[in-house]
């Protein structure tokens, strides 16, 4: 995970990458990001894996 912190110590954005191995031995990576623009204006980008997970459920 990487976070961008402003001079006031507030987190303004963060990105993450998670890599995991399934019980079948397959390795997968997932990424996402969050950006904080100010009070009541947080933007969260839907991770790409959400659509895949919904299709499999």
N, C-alpha and C positions, 0 to 999 in steps of 0.2 A: 504494500500500500504506500502511496505517496500522497502527502498533503501539502497544500500551499497555505501558509499562515501569514497574515498581514502584520504590520508593525505594531498593532494593538494586541497581537496574540490570538486573533480570531481565525479559525479555519475558514478559508474562502472556497477551496475546492479540494477534492481528493479523488484519486483513481486507485483501482485495485485490480489485481490479477490473482486468481485462485487456480491452482493446478492440483488435480486429484486423480487417483487411480480407482477404477471400479473393481468390484469383486471378480469380474471376468478378466481383469488385467489391462483394460483399456485406459489410456491416459487422456484426460480432457482438461482444457483450460477455459475459464470464464473470466470476463472482465466487466468492469462497470465504472461509472463516475458519478460524482455528486458535486454540484456547484451551489454555493451560497452567495446570493447577490445582495441580501439585506433582509430585514425583518419582513416576514410574510411573503417573501419572493423566492423561496428555495426551489431550485430546479433539479429534478432527479431524472436522469436518462434511464429509460427501461432497458435492462440488460438484454442482450441478443438471445440469451438462452431461455427467456420467458416463453417465447412462442413455441420453441421446441418442447419445453416442459408441459405446456398446455396441450400440445398435440399428442403427447404420450400419456396424458392422464385420462 
